[in-house]
Amino acid sequence: MKKLIKAFLLVIFMNQIFLFAESKLDIINKNNELKVCIWPQYYGISYVDPRTQKLVGIDSDLAIELAKDLGVKLKLIKSSFPTLINDVTSNKCNIAMFAIGNTKSRRAKMRFTTPHLQSDIYAITTKTNTNIKSWDDIDKKGIIVAVAKGTYHEPIMKKKLKNAELVVIKGFKQREDEVQSGRVDVFMTDYPYSKKMLEKTDWAKLISPKETYHLTPYAWTMAYGDDKFYERVEKFIRDINRDGRLLKIAKKNALEPIIKVK
């Protein structure tokens, strides 16, 4: 009984802390600065063009729009999928905006906004690879499939593959190198990144599933415990759906096929 009372009092105490804690939205307004985590290698999402050194992509564009709506300056902070959870929960940034796949394991650590994109899984091989001609050739004995560490493809492919060998690679560029060298047959990716491979290389070949393989909604994330900031971002998402900014920016970045417009 005493343990139950202590637990009840602890819940009340924690609720009081959240109730009186200053919202991120108040801090953002006070500091005149919105801190947004991005991954600058995500083609079509938040990608630093090597030719111009400018950041382009749907989520980098929408980060600008969010800062405008809040009437504050925008500060972009470099992040990545392996460091994402720590970056968000340690308040390195107020919000992460780089098309983050909404998965159960991530939801346990971070709060997701309403999704604005959705992608299936695709495979990239080389034009000279004779082992992989269609999606059916991937999950066979002797085939080596690569995924990038920290992406949602890792747990999905561990579950899906029954015959092929799965290797987890730390870096995205290393994943490409392994396929191009022939040490790996394919690597798994999503719609935006597959576009990069086809547009930026002369060796990549896209292998698409014959039917839906595993659709994953993409959204932005933030730390739990701040309803005021969360609701303000949700309002922004409703606004860009309603006024057409989401669709316009999706078209600008050639991502209209995977946009989730309400």
C-alpha atoms as an extended CHARMM CRD file, in Angstrom:
* protein
*
       262  EXT
         1         1  MET       CA              0.0000000000        0.0000000000        0.0000000000  PROA      1               0.0000000000
         2         2  LYS       CA              2.8180000000        2.3910000000        0.8950000000  PROA      2               0.0000000000
         3         3  LYS       CA              4.5100000000        1.6630000000       -2.4340000000  PROA      3               0.0000000000
         4         4  LEU       CA              1.2920000000        2.5000000000       -4.3150000000  PROA      4               0.0000000000
         5         5  ILE       CA              0.9460000000        5.7940000000       -2.4330000000  PROA      5               0.0000000000
         6         6  LYS       CA              4.5660000000        6.6880000000       -3.1960000000  PROA      6               0.0000000000
         7         7  ALA       CA              4.0960000000        5.8560000000       -6.8590000000  PROA      7               0.0000000000
         8         8  PHE       CA              0.9040000000        7.9550000000       -6.9830000000  PROA      8               0.0000000000
         9         9  LEU       CA              2.6410000000       10.9170000000       -5.3460000000  PROA      9               0.0000000000
        10        10  LEU       CA              5.5470000000       10.5880000000       -7.7890000000  PROA      10              0.0000000000
        11        11  VAL       CA              3.1540000000       10.7500000000      -10.7570000000  PROA      11              0.0000000000
        12        12  ILE       CA              1.5360000000       13.8820000000       -9.3100000000  PROA      12              0.0000000000
        13        13  PHE       CA              4.9620000000       15.4260000000       -8.7420000000  PROA      13              0.0000000000
        14        14  MET       CA              6.1030000000       14.7260000000      -12.3040000000  PROA      14              0.0000000000
        15        15  ASN       CA              2.8620000000       16.1300000000      -13.7060000000  PROA      15              0.0000000000
        16        16  GLN       CA              3.4120000000       19.3060000000      -11.7290000000  PROA      16              0.0000000000
        17        17  ILE       CA              6.9190000000       19.6200000000      -13.1590000000  PROA      17              0.0000000000
        18        18  PHE       CA              5.5860000000       19.3390000000      -16.7200000000  PROA      18              0.0000000000
        19        19  LEU       CA              2.7560000000       21.7450000000      -15.8870000000  PROA      19              0.0000000000
        20        20  PHE       CA              5.0090000000       24.5340000000      -14.6670000000  PROA      20              0.0000000000
        21        21  ALA       CA              8.0080000000       23.8770000000      -16.8990000000  PROA      21              0.0000000000
        22        22  GLU       CA              8.6700000000       26.5290000000      -19.4890000000  PROA      22              0.0000000000
        23        23  SER       CA              7.5630000000       25.3870000000      -22.9290000000  PROA      23              0.0000000000
        24        24  LYS       CA             10.0640000000       25.1540000000      -25.7830000000  PROA      24              0.0000000000
        25        25  LEU       CA              7.7590000000       27.4930000000      -27.6540000000  PROA      25              0.0000000000
        26        26  ASP       CA              8.2460000000       30.1560000000      -24.9910000000  PROA      26              0.0000000000
        27        27  ILE       CA             12.0150000000       29.6420000000      -25.0910000000  PROA      27              0.0000000000
        28        28  ILE       CA             12.0380000000       29.8060000000      -28.9000000000  PROA      28              0.0000000000
        29        29  ASN       CA             10.1310000000       33.0950000000      -28.8230000000  PROA      29              0.0000000000
        30        30  LYS       CA             12.2890000000       34.4970000000      -26.0350000000  PROA      30              0.0000000000
        31        31  ASN       CA             15.5560000000       33.5970000000      -27.7890000000  PROA      31              0.0000000000
        32        32  ASN       CA             14.1640000000       34.4480000000      -31.2430000000  PROA      32              0.0000000000
        33        33  GLU       CA             15.5700000000       31.1780000000      -32.5290000000  PROA      33              0.0000000000
        34        34  LEU       CA             14.1760000000       27.8400000000      -33.7220000000  PROA      34              0.0000000000
        35        35  LYS       CA             16.7600000000       25.0490000000      -33.5490000000  PROA      35              0.0000000000
        36        36  VAL       CA             16.1000000000       22.3430000000      -36.1420000000  PROA      36              0.0000000000
        37        37  CYS       CA             18.0670000000       19.1110000000      -36.4830000000  PROA      37              0.0000000000
        38        38  ILE       CA             18.7100000000       18.0400000000      -40.0780000000  PROA      38              0.0000000000
        39        39  TRP       CA             20.6610000000       15.3110000000      -41.8170000000  PROA      39              0.0000000000
        40        40  PRO       CA             22.4130000000       17.1370000000      -44.6880000000  PROA      40              0.0000000000
        41        41  GLN       CA             22.9170000000       14.0230000000      -46.8380000000  PROA      41              0.0000000000
        42        42  TYR       CA             19.2460000000       13.2030000000      -47.3700000000  PROA      42              0.0000000000
        43        43  TYR       CA             18.5170000000       13.8630000000      -51.0360000000  PROA      43              0.0000000000
        44        44  GLY       CA             15.2370000000       15.6560000000      -51.6400000000  PROA      44              0.0000000000
        45        45  ILE       CA             14.7570000000       16.0900000000      -47.8900000000  PROA      45              0.0000000000
        46        46  SER       CA             17.6430000000       18.1110000000      -46.4230000000  PROA      46              0.0000000000
        47        47  TYR       CA             20.5600000000       17.8180000000      -48.8230000000  PROA      47              0.0000000000
        48        48  VAL       CA             23.6490000000       19.9970000000      -49.1810000000  PROA      48              0.0000000000
        49        49  ASP       CA             24.2280000000       20.2530000000      -52.9220000000  PROA      49              0.0000000000
        50        50  PRO       CA             27.9990000000       19.7240000000      -53.3990000000  PROA      50              0.0000000000
        51        51  ARG       CA             28.0590000000       22.1030000000      -56.3530000000  PROA      51              0.0000000000
        52        52  THR       CA             26.3710000000       25.0630000000      -54.6910000000  PROA      52              0.0000000000
        53        53  GLN       CA             26.8730000000       24.1410000000      -51.0080000000  PROA      53              0.0000000000
        54        54  LYS       CA             23.2480000000       25.1680000000      -50.4980000000  PROA      54              0.0000000000
        55        55  LEU       CA             20.7820000000       23.1390000000      -48.4890000000  PROA      55              0.0000000000
        56        56  VAL       CA             17.8530000000       21.9180000000      -50.5780000000  PROA      56              0.0000000000
        57        57  GLY       CA             14.9250000000       19.6040000000      -49.8980000000  PROA      57              0.0000000000
        58        58  ILE       CA             11.3420000000       19.4830000000      -48.7070000000  PROA      58              0.0000000000
        59        59  ASP       CA             12.0850000000       19.4670000000      -44.9890000000  PROA      59              0.0000000000
        60        60  SER       CA             14.7610000000       22.1420000000      -45.1340000000  PROA      60              0.0000000000
        61        61  ASP       CA             12.2460000000       24.2790000000      -47.0560000000  PROA      61              0.0000000000
        62        62  LEU       CA              9.5330000000       23.5360000000      -44.4970000000  PROA      62              0.0000000000
        63        63  ALA       CA             11.9060000000       24.3750000000      -41.6400000000  PROA      63              0.0000000000
        64        64  ILE       CA             12.2230000000       27.8330000000      -43.1800000000  PROA      64              0.0000000000
        65        65  GLU       CA              8.4370000000       28.0770000000      -43.3860000000  PROA      65              0.0000000000
        66        66  LEU       CA              8.0120000000       26.9980000000      -39.7530000000  PROA      66              0.0000000000
        67        67  ALA       CA             10.4980000000       29.6080000000      -38.5480000000  PROA      67              0.0000000000
        68        68  LYS       CA              8.6620000000       32.2320000000      -40.6060000000  PROA      68              0.0000000000
        69        69  ASP       CA              5.3310000000       31.2060000000      -39.0950000000  PROA      69              0.0000000000
        70        70  LEU       CA              6.8040000000       31.4840000000      -35.6030000000  PROA      70              0.0000000000
        71        71  GLY       CA              8.4230000000       34.8170000000      -36.4620000000  PROA      71              0.0000000000
        72        72  VAL       CA             11.8940000000       33.7050000000      -35.3490000000  PROA      72              0.0000000000
        73        73  LYS       CA             15.3080000000       33.0030000000      -36.8410000000  PROA      73              0.0000000000
        74        74  LEU       CA             16.1990000000       29.5040000000      -38.0020000000  PROA      74              0.0000000000
        75        75  LYS       CA             19.2720000000       27.6360000000      -36.7500000000  PROA      75              0.0000000000
        76        76  LEU       CA             20.0530000000       24.3570000000      -38.5030000000  PROA      76              0.0000000000
        77        77  ILE       CA             21.9110000000       21.7200000000      -36.5110000000  PROA      77              0.0000000000
        78        78  LYS       CA             23.6090000000       18.7310000000      -38.1070000000  PROA      78              0.0000000000
        79        79  SER       CA             22.2480000000       15.3800000000      -37.0000000000  PROA      79              0.0000000000
        80        80  SER       CA             21.9740000000       11.8350000000      -38.3770000000  PROA      80              0.0000000000
        81        81  PHE       CA             19.8780000000        8.7230000000      -37.9130000000  PROA      81              0.0000000000
        82        82  PRO       CA             22.3440000000        7.0570000000      -35.5030000000  PROA      82              0.0000000000
        83        83  THR       CA             22.4470000000       10.1850000000      -33.2790000000  PROA      83              0.0000000000
        84        84  LEU       CA             18.8300000000       11.2810000000      -33.7890000000  PROA      84              0.0000000000
        85        85  ILE       CA             17.2800000000       10.0560000000      -30.5390000000  PROA      85              0.0000000000
        86        86  ASN       CA             20.0550000000       11.5090000000      -28.3920000000  PROA      86              0.0000000000
        87        87  ASP       CA             20.0030000000       14.8020000000      -30.2970000000  PROA      87              0.0000000000
        88        88  VAL       CA             16.2600000000       15.1890000000      -29.7680000000  PROA      88              0.0000000000
        89        89  THR       CA             16.0120000000       13.9900000000      -26.1650000000  PROA      89              0.0000000000
        90        90  SER       CA             19.0580000000       15.9810000000      -25.0200000000  PROA      90              0.0000000000
        91        91  ASN       CA             17.5170000000       19.1900000000      -26.4290000000  PROA      91              0.0000000000
        92        92  LYS       CA             20.3170000000       19.6920000000      -28.9240000000  PROA      92              0.0000000000
        93        93  CYS       CA             17.4980000000       20.9060000000      -31.1510000000  PROA      93              0.0000000000
        94        94  ASN       CA             13.8570000000       21.8250000000      -30.6190000000  PROA      94              0.0000000000
        95        95  ILE       CA             12.6720000000       19.5580000000      -33.4080000000  PROA      95              0.0000000000
        96        96  ALA       CA             14.1850000000       17.1530000000      -35.9410000000  PROA      96              0.0000000000
        97        97  MET       CA             12.9870000000       17.7330000000      -39.4850000000  PROA      97              0.0000000000
        98        98  PHE       CA             14.4170000000       15.1910000000      -41.9240000000  PROA      98              0.0000000000
        99        99  ALA       CA             11.6780000000       12.7430000000      -42.9230000000  PROA      99              0.0000000000
       100       100  ILE       CA             12.0000000000       10.3980000000      -39.9650000000  PROA      100             0.0000000000
       101       101  GLY       CA             10.3310000000        7.0200000000      -40.3030000000  PROA      101             0.0000000000
       102       102  ASN       CA              7.7080000000        6.5180000000      -37.6080000000  PROA      102             0.0000000000
       103       103  THR       CA              8.5990000000        3.1910000000      -36.0030000000  PROA      103             0.0000000000
       104       104  LYS       CA              7.6470000000        1.5960000000      -32.6950000000  PROA      104             0.0000000000
       105       105  SER       CA             11.1790000000        1.7320000000      -31.2830000000  PROA      105             0.0000000000
       106       106  ARG       CA             11.5200000000        5.4250000000      -32.1240000000  PROA      106             0.0000000000
       107       107  ARG       CA              8.0670000000        6.2630000000      -30.7430000000  PROA      107             0.0000000000
       108       108  ALA       CA              9.2040000000        4.8750000000      -27.4220000000  PROA      108             0.0000000000
       109       109  LYS       CA             11.8470000000        7.6050000000      -27.2510000000  PROA      109             0.0000000000
       110       110  MET       CA             10.4960000000       10.5430000000      -29.2770000000  PROA      110             0.0000000000
       111       111  ARG       CA              7.1870000000       12.1860000000      -30.0890000000  PROA      111             0.0000000000
       112       112  PHE       CA              6.1840000000       12.1370000000      -33.7520000000  PROA      112             0.0000000000
       113       113  THR       CA              4.1560000000       14.7660000000      -35.5390000000  PROA      113             0.0000000000
       114       114  THR       CA              1.4580000000       13.9930000000      -38.0980000000  PROA      114             0.0000000000
       115       115  PRO       CA              3.2330000000       12.4280000000      -41.1190000000  PROA      115             0.0000000000
       116       116  HSD       CA              3.6590000000       14.4670000000      -44.2910000000  PROA      116             0.0000000000
       117       117  LEU       CA              5.4130000000       11.8080000000      -46.4080000000  PROA      117             0.0000000000
       118       118  GLN       CA              5.2390000000        8.0430000000      -46.8360000000  PROA      118             0.0000000000
       119       119  SER       CA              7.6480000000        5.7180000000      -48.6060000000  PROA      119             0.0000000000
       120       120  ASP       CA              7.9710000000        2.0630000000      -49.4670000000  PROA      120             0.0000000000
       121       121  ILE       CA             11.3290000000        0.2540000000      -49.4520000000  PROA      121             0.0000000000
       122       122  TYR       CA             13.4370000000        0.0650000000      -52.6220000000  PROA      122             0.0000000000
       123       123  ALA       CA             16.6760000000       -1.6710000000      -53.5410000000  PROA      123             0.0000000000
       124       124  ILE       CA             19.7400000000       -0.3480000000      -55.3280000000  PROA      124             0.0000000000
       125       125  THR       CA             22.1020000000       -2.6420000000      -57.2010000000  PROA      125             0.0000000000
       126       126  THR       CA             24.4990000000       -2.1080000000      -60.0880000000  PROA      126             0.0000000000
       127       127  LYS       CA             23.6790000000       -2.2700000000      -63.7760000000  PROA      127             0.0000000000
       128       128  THR       CA             26.2920000000       -5.0190000000      -64.1120000000  PROA      128             0.0000000000
       129       129  ASN       CA             24.9750000000       -7.2460000000      -61.3190000000  PROA      129             0.0000000000
       130       130  THR       CA             23.5820000000      -10.3750000000      -62.9760000000  PROA      130             0.0000000000
       131       131  ASN       CA             22.2240000000      -11.8730000000      -59.7480000000  PROA      131             0.0000000000
       132       132  ILE       CA             19.5600000000       -9.2240000000      -59.1730000000  PROA      132             0.0000000000
       133       133  LYS       CA             17.1300000000       -8.6830000000      -62.0220000000  PROA      133             0.0000000000
       134       134  SER       CA             13.8940000000       -8.2970000000      -60.0640000000  PROA      134             0.0000000000
       135       135  TRP       CA             12.6220000000       -7.9830000000      -56.4800000000  PROA      135             0.0000000000
       136       136  ASP       CA             12.1680000000      -11.7460000000      -56.3080000000  PROA      136             0.0000000000
       137       137  ASP       CA             15.9360000000      -12.2210000000      -56.6840000000  PROA      137             0.0000000000
       138       138  ILE       CA             16.7860000000      -10.3770000000      -53.4660000000  PROA      138             0.0000000000
       139       139  ASP       CA             15.8320000000      -12.8780000000      -50.7660000000  PROA      139             0.0000000000
       140       140  LYS       CA             17.8080000000      -15.8350000000      -52.0820000000  PROA      140             0.0000000000
       141       141  LYS       CA             20.7270000000      -17.8290000000      -50.7100000000  PROA      141             0.0000000000
       142       142  GLY       CA             24.0640000000      -16.3360000000      -51.6920000000  PROA      142             0.0000000000
       143       143  ILE       CA             22.6800000000      -12.7930000000      -51.9830000000  PROA      143             0.0000000000
       144       144  ILE       CA             24.0880000000      -10.1530000000      -49.6420000000  PROA      144             0.0000000000
       145       145  VAL       CA             21.8050000000       -7.2640000000      -48.6720000000  PROA      145             0.0000000000
       146       146  ALA       CA             23.0580000000       -4.1110000000      -46.9600000000  PROA      146             0.0000000000
       147       147  VAL       CA             21.2320000000       -1.6100000000      -44.7640000000  PROA      147             0.0000000000
       148       148  ALA       CA             22.5030000000        1.5180000000      -43.0440000000  PROA      148             0.0000000000
       149       149  LYS       CA             22.8050000000        1.3590000000      -39.2660000000  PROA      149             0.0000000000
       150       150  GLY       CA             20.1950000000        3.3960000000      -37.4310000000  PROA      150             0.0000000000
       151       151  THR       CA             17.6730000000        3.4750000000      -40.2860000000  PROA      151             0.0000000000
       152       152  TYR       CA             14.2710000000        1.8230000000      -40.0410000000  PROA      152             0.0000000000
       153       153  HSD       CA             15.3660000000       -0.5210000000      -42.8450000000  PROA      153             0.0000000000
       154       154  GLU       CA             17.5750000000       -2.3710000000      -40.3790000000  PROA      154             0.0000000000
       155       155  PRO       CA             14.8570000000       -3.9560000000      -38.1790000000  PROA      155             0.0000000000
       156       156  ILE       CA             12.4680000000       -4.4200000000      -41.0990000000  PROA      156             0.0000000000
       157       157  MET       CA             14.9420000000       -6.3370000000      -43.2480000000  PROA      157             0.0000000000
       158       158  LYS       CA             16.0820000000       -8.4280000000      -40.2810000000  PROA      158             0.0000000000
       159       159  LYS       CA             12.4960000000       -9.5610000000      -39.9990000000  PROA      159             0.0000000000
       160       160  LYS       CA             11.7190000000       -9.8530000000      -43.7080000000  PROA      160             0.0000000000
       161       161  LEU       CA             14.7420000000      -11.6880000000      -45.0740000000  PROA      161             0.0000000000
       162       162  LYS       CA             14.6390000000      -15.4730000000      -44.7910000000  PROA      162             0.0000000000
       163       163  ASN       CA             17.4180000000      -16.6250000000      -47.1500000000  PROA      163             0.0000000000
       164       164  ALA       CA             19.6980000000      -13.7000000000      -48.0770000000  PROA      164             0.0000000000
       165       165  GLU       CA             22.4960000000      -12.5220000000      -45.8030000000  PROA      165             0.0000000000
       166       166  LEU       CA             21.9910000000       -9.1270000000      -44.1850000000  PROA      166             0.0000000000
       167       167  VAL       CA             24.8860000000       -6.8110000000      -43.3420000000  PROA      167             0.0000000000
       168       168  VAL       CA             24.5300000000       -3.5970000000      -41.3350000000  PROA      168             0.0000000000
       169       169  ILE       CA             26.8390000000       -0.8020000000      -42.4540000000  PROA      169             0.0000000000
       170       170  LYS       CA             27.6000000000        2.3100000000      -40.4250000000  PROA      170             0.0000000000
       171       171  GLY       CA             27.7930000000        4.9050000000      -43.1850000000  PROA      171             0.0000000000
       172       172  PHE       CA             25.5100000000        5.6700000000      -46.1100000000  PROA      172             0.0000000000
       173       173  LYS       CA             28.4240000000        6.2500000000      -48.4930000000  PROA      173             0.0000000000
       174       174  GLN       CA             30.0460000000        2.9790000000      -47.3770000000  PROA      174             0.0000000000
       175       175  ARG       CA             26.7900000000        1.2120000000      -48.2240000000  PROA      175             0.0000000000
       176       176  GLU       CA             27.0130000000        2.5390000000      -51.7790000000  PROA      176             0.0000000000
       177       177  ASP       CA             30.6990000000        1.5960000000      -52.0340000000  PROA      177             0.0000000000
       178       178  GLU       CA             29.9810000000       -1.9710000000      -50.9420000000  PROA      178             0.0000000000
       179       179  VAL       CA             27.3830000000       -2.4000000000      -53.6840000000  PROA      179             0.0000000000
       180       180  GLN       CA             29.4410000000       -0.7220000000      -56.3800000000  PROA      180             0.0000000000
       181       181  SER       CA             32.4720000000       -2.8670000000      -55.5290000000  PROA      181             0.0000000000
       182       182  GLY       CA             30.4020000000       -6.0570000000      -55.7290000000  PROA      182             0.0000000000
       183       183  ARG       CA             30.9960000000       -7.0810000000      -52.1170000000  PROA      183             0.0000000000
       184       184  VAL       CA             27.2610000000       -6.5810000000      -51.5430000000  PROA      184             0.0000000000
       185       185  ASP       CA             24.4920000000       -7.2450000000      -54.0720000000  PROA      185             0.0000000000
       186       186  VAL       CA             21.9630000000       -4.5880000000      -53.0430000000  PROA      186             0.0000000000
       187       187  PHE       CA             21.2910000000       -1.9840000000      -50.4070000000  PROA      187             0.0000000000
       188       188  MET       CA             17.8300000000       -1.0780000000      -49.1860000000  PROA      188             0.0000000000
       189       189  THR       CA             16.6580000000        2.5030000000      -49.1920000000  PROA      189             0.0000000000
       190       190  ASP       CA             13.5910000000        4.7040000000      -49.6900000000  PROA      190             0.0000000000
       191       191  TYR       CA             12.0620000000        6.7710000000      -52.4690000000  PROA      191             0.0000000000
       192       192  PRO       CA             14.0230000000       10.0340000000      -51.9430000000  PROA      192             0.0000000000
       193       193  TYR       CA             17.4060000000        8.3320000000      -51.6350000000  PROA      193             0.0000000000
       194       194  SER       CA             16.7470000000        6.0710000000      -54.6090000000  PROA      194             0.0000000000
       195       195  LYS       CA             16.1430000000        9.2060000000      -56.6830000000  PROA      195             0.0000000000
       196       196  LYS       CA             19.5730000000       10.4680000000      -55.6540000000  PROA      196             0.0000000000
       197       197  MET       CA             21.2560000000        7.2500000000      -56.7580000000  PROA      197             0.0000000000
       198       198  LEU       CA             19.6140000000        7.3300000000      -60.1780000000  PROA      198             0.0000000000
       199       199  GLU       CA             20.2520000000       11.0310000000      -60.7510000000  PROA      199             0.0000000000
       200       200  LYS       CA             23.7580000000       11.3150000000      -59.2850000000  PROA      200             0.0000000000
       201       201  THR       CA             25.4160000000        8.0830000000      -60.4160000000  PROA      201             0.0000000000
       202       202  ASP       CA             25.8340000000        6.2500000000      -63.7090000000  PROA      202             0.0000000000
       203       203  TRP       CA             26.0920000000        2.7600000000      -62.2130000000  PROA      203             0.0000000000
       204       204  ALA       CA             23.0170000000        2.4330000000      -60.0160000000  PROA      204             0.0000000000
       205       205  LYS       CA             19.9920000000        0.3440000000      -60.9380000000  PROA      205             0.0000000000
       206       206  LEU       CA             16.6790000000        0.6170000000      -59.1000000000  PROA      206             0.0000000000
       207       207  ILE       CA             14.7890000000       -2.5150000000      -58.0840000000  PROA      207             0.0000000000
       208       208  SER       CA             11.2070000000       -1.7600000000      -57.0580000000  PROA      208             0.0000000000
       209       209  PRO       CA              8.8410000000       -4.1520000000      -55.2690000000  PROA      209             0.0000000000
       210       210  LYS       CA              6.0890000000       -5.6070000000      -57.4400000000  PROA      210             0.0000000000
       211       211  GLU       CA              3.5410000000       -4.6050000000      -54.8220000000  PROA      211             0.0000000000
       212       212  THR       CA              3.6080000000       -2.7200000000      -51.5460000000  PROA      212             0.0000000000
       213       213  TYR       CA              6.4390000000       -4.1440000000      -49.4500000000  PROA      213             0.0000000000
       214       214  HSD       CA              6.4730000000       -2.0460000000      -46.2850000000  PROA      214             0.0000000000
       215       215  LEU       CA              5.0720000000        1.4950000000      -46.2470000000  PROA      215             0.0000000000
       216       216  THR       CA              6.4780000000        3.7620000000      -43.5660000000  PROA      216             0.0000000000
       217       217  PRO       CA              5.0870000000        7.2130000000      -42.6720000000  PROA      217             0.0000000000
       218       218  TYR       CA              7.6530000000       10.0140000000      -42.3740000000  PROA      218             0.0000000000
       219       219  ALA       CA              7.2800000000       12.8580000000      -39.9160000000  PROA      219             0.0000000000
       220       220  TRP       CA              9.2430000000       15.1490000000      -37.6040000000  PROA      220             0.0000000000
       221       221  THR       CA             10.1530000000       14.3770000000      -34.0210000000  PROA      221             0.0000000000
       222       222  MET       CA             10.6070000000       16.1550000000      -30.7230000000  PROA      222             0.0000000000
       223       223  ALA       CA             11.0200000000       15.2770000000      -27.0660000000  PROA      223             0.0000000000
       224       224  TYR       CA              8.0070000000       14.2080000000      -25.0300000000  PROA      224             0.0000000000
       225       225  GLY       CA              6.4960000000       16.4490000000      -22.3540000000  PROA      225             0.0000000000
       226       226  ASP       CA              5.7460000000       19.6980000000      -24.1660000000  PROA      226             0.0000000000
       227       227  ASP       CA              2.1770000000       19.8210000000      -25.4620000000  PROA      227             0.0000000000
       228       228  LYS       CA              2.2660000000       23.5470000000      -26.1650000000  PROA      228             0.0000000000
       229       229  PHE       CA              5.1230000000       23.2970000000      -28.6660000000  PROA      229             0.0000000000
       230       230  TYR       CA              3.7610000000       20.0650000000      -30.1340000000  PROA      230             0.0000000000
       231       231  GLU       CA              0.3280000000       21.5870000000      -30.7810000000  PROA      231             0.0000000000
       232       232  ARG       CA              1.9120000000       24.6400000000      -32.4010000000  PROA      232             0.0000000000
       233       233  VAL       CA              3.8090000000       22.4120000000      -34.8410000000  PROA      233             0.0000000000
       234       234  GLU       CA              0.6410000000       20.4140000000      -35.5170000000  PROA      234             0.0000000000
       235       235  LYS       CA             -1.1410000000       23.6740000000      -36.3490000000  PROA      235             0.0000000000
       236       236  PHE       CA              1.6490000000       24.4760000000      -38.7950000000  PROA      236             0.0000000000
       237       237  ILE       CA              1.1870000000       21.0830000000      -40.4740000000  PROA      237             0.0000000000
       238       238  ARG       CA             -2.5640000000       21.6690000000      -40.7920000000  PROA      238             0.0000000000
       239       239  ASP       CA             -1.9120000000       25.1360000000      -42.2160000000  PROA      239             0.0000000000
       240       240  ILE       CA              0.5430000000       24.0030000000      -44.9100000000  PROA      240             0.0000000000
       241       241  ASN       CA             -1.8970000000       21.2750000000      -45.9360000000  PROA      241             0.0000000000
       242       242  ARG       CA             -4.7470000000       23.7550000000      -46.1430000000  PROA      242             0.0000000000
       243       243  ASP       CA             -2.9550000000       26.6160000000      -47.8950000000  PROA      243             0.0000000000
       244       244  GLY       CA             -1.1010000000       24.4290000000      -50.4190000000  PROA      244             0.0000000000
       245       245  ARG       CA              2.4540000000       25.0590000000      -49.2250000000  PROA      245             0.0000000000
       246       246  LEU       CA              3.0910000000       21.3740000000      -48.5520000000  PROA      246             0.0000000000
       247       247  LEU       CA              2.0370000000       20.2960000000      -52.0300000000  PROA      247             0.0000000000
       248       248  LYS       CA              3.8970000000       23.1850000000      -53.6770000000  PROA      248             0.0000000000
       249       249  ILE       CA              7.1570000000       22.4060000000      -51.8660000000  PROA      249             0.0000000000
       250       250  ALA       CA              6.7470000000       18.6690000000      -52.5210000000  PROA      250             0.0000000000
       251       251  LYS       CA              6.4310000000       19.3750000000      -56.2520000000  PROA      251             0.0000000000
       252       252  LYS       CA              9.4560000000       21.6770000000      -56.1090000000  PROA      252             0.0000000000
       253       253  ASN       CA             11.5410000000       18.8090000000      -54.7170000000  PROA      253             0.0000000000
       254       254  ALA       CA             10.0130000000       16.1180000000      -56.9980000000  PROA      254             0.0000000000
       255       255  LEU       CA              8.4620000000       14.2690000000      -54.0600000000  PROA      255             0.0000000000
       256       256  GLU       CA              4.8090000000       14.5990000000      -55.0200000000  PROA      256             0.0000000000
       257       257  PRO       CA              4.3990000000       10.7880000000      -55.3850000000  PROA      257             0.0000000000
       258       258  ILE       CA              5.0450000000       10.2050000000      -51.6720000000  PROA      258             0.0000000000
       259       259  ILE       CA              3.3540000000       13.2640000000      -50.1770000000  PROA      259             0.0000000000
       260       260  LYS       CA              0.5510000000       12.7700000000      -47.6660000000  PROA      260             0.0000000000
       261       261  VAL       CA             -1.8850000000       15.5890000000      -48.3530000000  PROA      261             0.0000000000
       262       262  LYS       CA             -5.1290000000       15.7110000000      -46.3990000000  PROA      262             0.0000000000
